[in-house]
Amino acid sequence: MLDMFLDLVAIVVDLRDSSPRKRRRDLRKADAAGRPLVFDGAVRGETDYCHDGSGVLEVAGRELVWRDEVGDEESFSVPVERLMAREVTTKRRRAHVTCTDGGQTVTLICPQYAVGYLARVVPGLAAVLGASQADAGRV
């Protein structure tokens, strides 16, 4: 009986550790400490740095990196200096940031609560977010 109770406690703790509230809090703490910000995300499109699968995005200073998973040694740098944000849409609490890189379309996907961190490194995203908030206020 005690084993079943301990298993249940472990499951509840795991669920709480993966809650969006905890992930937001962890990002704020990492940001305040000056550590790289890591959150789940994807880089989709036809360019050489885009990937079909999901993974994690890491914002460190002015750089954006995509990895298969947290702690993965292999990383792929996203050339943010070539990007220009055009639009942000939200689907199921996920932000889809549509950017252009030359003539190519690139979509950065991240949790909605993390899009502000992307705005620090993706050119034009802060303006797009400001415009969308202003439009929402006019409705």
N, C-alpha and C positions, 0 to 999 in steps of 0.2 A: 504494500500500500504506500509506504514511504517512497519507494522508487517511482511509482506513478505520479505522486505529488511533485517530486523533484523534476521529473520529465516535463510536467505541466508548467512548472516555474521556469524552466529553461526555455520552453516555447514562448511564454509570455515575454521573457526578457529579450529573446531574439526579435520578436515582433516590435517591441518598444525601441530596440536599437536601430531598426530599419525604418522607423516612422519618418515621414517628411519633416515633422517638427524637429526631431533630433538631427536630421541631416542639415536643416537650415541652421540650427544652433551650432553644429560642428563647423559649418562654413563660416559663420560669423566669428567664431573663436579663431579659426585658422587665419582669417583675414586680419583680425586684430593683432595676431602674433606675427604677421608678415610671412606666413608659410604659404606654399602653393595651394591653390583652391582646386579641389578634385571633386567632380560630380559626374553622374552617369550622363552619357551623351553620344552623339553620332555626328559624322561628317559625311553627307551624301552628295553625290553629283558625279560628273564625268571627268573631273581633273585627276591628276596622278596622286594627290594626297587624300582623295575621298575613299571611303570604305563602305561596303555593303552592310556590315554588321554594326551592332551597337557596342559600346565600350565605355570608356571614361574620357572626359575632357579635363585638362589641367591648365589652369590659368596661373602663370608665374611671371610676375612683372608685366611686361608688354608682350609676352609670348603665349601662344595657345598650342597645346600638344594633345594628340589623340592617342590612346592606348587601348589594347584589347581588354585589359582589366587592371584594377588597382595593383600597383607594384610590378607590373609587367616591365621587363627591361627594354623591350623593343618599343620605341615610340615613333610617332610620325608628326613632324612639325607642320602646323597649318600656317601658310604664309599670309598672315592677317594684313600685312601691308598691301597685298594685292586685292583684298576684298573690299566691297562696298555694300553695306546693308541696304536693302530695299523695302523689306516688309517683314512683319512679325505676325504670325497667326498662332492660335492656341488650340490644341486638340488634346483632350483628356489630361489636362494639367501639364502638358508638354509644350514648350515654346518651339516653334519652327521658324528659324531666322533665315530668310531667303536673302542671299547675297549674290553679287556678280563678281566674277574674276575674269576680266577681259570680256569675252563673249560667252563664257560658261556660267551656268547657274550652280551655286553651291548652297546646300541647306544645312545649317547647324541645328541640331536638335538637342534640347536639354530640358531639365525640369523648369517649370515656369518660375519658380523662386530663384533660379540661378541666372536668369537672363540678364539681370543687372550686372553681374560679374563679367559676362561676355561683353557687355557694352564698354567695359574698360579697355578692351583690346581690339574689338571689331570696329573699323571706321564706319561712321554713319549710323551705328546702332542706337546711340544715345539720342540722336535727333529723331529717328524713327519711333523710338519709345515715347519721347516727349510729344510727338505729333499724334500718336495713337491715344495717349492719355488726354490730350486736349480735345480730340474728336469725341472721346467718350464723355467728356464733360459737357459738350454741346448738345448731346442727345437728350 
